[in-house]
Amino acid sequence: MAAMISLNRWALALCAAAISCANASAVTDGSVVHTQQQFAANFAVADQAALPAPQPQPSVHATTIAKAPDGLFYVSGSVNGTQVRFLVDTGANMVVLTGDDARRVGLTPGNARAVDSIDTAGGRSSMERVSLGRVNVAGRDIAHIEAAVMQDGLKVSLLGQNLLSKLGPITMSGDEMTLSSPR
């Protein structure tokens, strides 16, 4: 496609040059300058006609998070409309809520689909698998996110890979992390 556009641009320029030269040979030196200006204008119009129309670019929303004094990154979000503080944890496979956060967002123990145990950095712990109706993080509203609820051993809820992957690119530079997402 690009080769065809270049070939068309070249052919249009050649035609414009031929017309311009034919006109220039029949006039005096004073008019030749005018004809060369016409040629330049014709070439510019032909050049623009051969280019594809610009496509609108999606806007990007970026949220920058400063590193906390403990060296970790935290972000505020909401689950089912209730504010939750998350630790950004790229090593966690999924969102994990503390027992306290789960109760605050309306999830009660025993309503989970499955009870399981998980090995964590702090040892083995029990967890319940749940589905979160709506999570809002970094300006993005995401529905139906799988999560785990840990009753013991977790001091802050974790923002895991299953939600991070829906936010878009994550970049780190110095003491800042940026979560980017198309709008």
KOLRO-279050 format. One record per residue (C-alpha): residue in one letter; x negated, y negated, z negated. Coordinates in steps of 0.001 Angstrom, whole numbers, plus 500000, padded with zeros to 6 digits. Example, Ala and Ser with C-alpha at 12.3 -4.5 7.8 and 13.67 -1.06 7.14 Angstrom:
BEGIN
A487700504500492200 S486330501060492860 
REM end
This chain:
BEGIN
M500000500000500000 A497188497586499074 A495353498406502330 M498536497703504306 I499000494332502557 S495351493415503265 L495763494442506930 N498963492385507221 R497267489361505628 W494356489711508064 A496691490003511078 L498691486934509978 A495506484948509476 L494202485998512920 C497480484933514588 A497466481605512766 A493831481025513778 A494584481807517435 I497545479410517486 S495511476767515719 C492586477130518143 A494907476930521167 N496422473719519819 A493015472309518933 S491597472769522429 A494344470631523944 V493913467615521665 T491318464996520802 D488853465134517915 G491152463074515671 S493970465603516039 V491709468604515506 V491437467772511816 H495226467656511600 T495471471017513407 Q492924472567511034 Q495031471339508127 Q498061472973509773 F496057476184510099 A495188476113506408 A498841475532505516 N499988478340507854 F497409480683506362 A498503479848502804 V502171480522503668 A501245483785505436 D499021484780502524 Q501818484237499967 A504364486081502123 A502139489168502206 L501781489378498404 P504270491421496358 A506530489473494001 P505119489253490440 Q506761491631487995 P507860490339484566 Q505627491601481765 P507235492848478550 S506507490687475564 V504504492264472774 H505253491868469086 A502225492245466834 T502083492541463070 T498704491976461445 I498064493541458038 A495204492470455788 K493237495104453910 A494266495279450242 P491685494957447437 D491663498763447114 G490481499043450766 L493789500396452091 F496502498933454337 Y500049498462453043 V503116497265454942 S506596496350453764 G509513497904455536 S513009499090454867 V514760502421454844 N518525502322455302 G518383498589454510 T516448498949451228 Q512947497443450901 V510100500000450661 R506345499456450385 F504364501881452559 L500720502867452633 V499684503153456317 D498398506732456393 T497189507891459805 G496281511233458204 A499869512014457169 N501875513908459792 M505150512329458730 V506721509643456603 V506656510653452931 L508773508896450306 T508150508915446597 G511000510309444512 D511770506815443191 D511889505278446697 A514086508132447924 R516627507510445161 R516582503726445815 V517407504256449531 G520295506583448678 L518702510018448966 T519469512152445925 P517583515296444928 G519333518420446143 N520740516752449301 A517667517679451330 R517762520206454161 A514801522255452917 V512535522512449905 D508934523378450550 S505493522925449049 I502633520986450548 D498896520783449942 T497792517201449335 A494566515548448270 G495973515683444710 G496824519418444900 R499961521432445662 S503287519622445328 S506920520341446136 M508709518334448792 E512117518120450393 R512633517474454112 V515124514732454926 S516211512601457876 L516125508838457393 G518997507040459117 R517159503818459959 V513633502592459258 N512455499052459983 V508708498434460042 A506647495720461767 G509712494250463422 R510806497568464941 D514068499309464075 I513769503075464460 A516603505550463920 H516551509159462722 I513032509658461400 E512095512951459795 A510542512496456364 A509542514329453235 V510367513390449657 M507778514257447012 Q509048514206443462 D505634514231441773 G502106513024442389 L502750510245444910 K502535506630443731 V503456504904447013 S505433506017450068 L503400506908453155 L503904505654456695 G502887508735458666 Q502134509566462289 N505709510415463308 L506702506774462746 L503357505134463580 S503483506711467045 K506753504861467720 L505277501465466800 G502755501295469640 P499001500775469592 I497250500402466243 T493949498549466172 M491544497799463346 S489034495000463316 G487122494082460195 D489574493775457329 E492694493678459528 M494971496246461124 T497322495242463940 L500486497145464811 S501621496198468319 S504874497047470006 P506636496006473192 R509845494054472674 
REM end
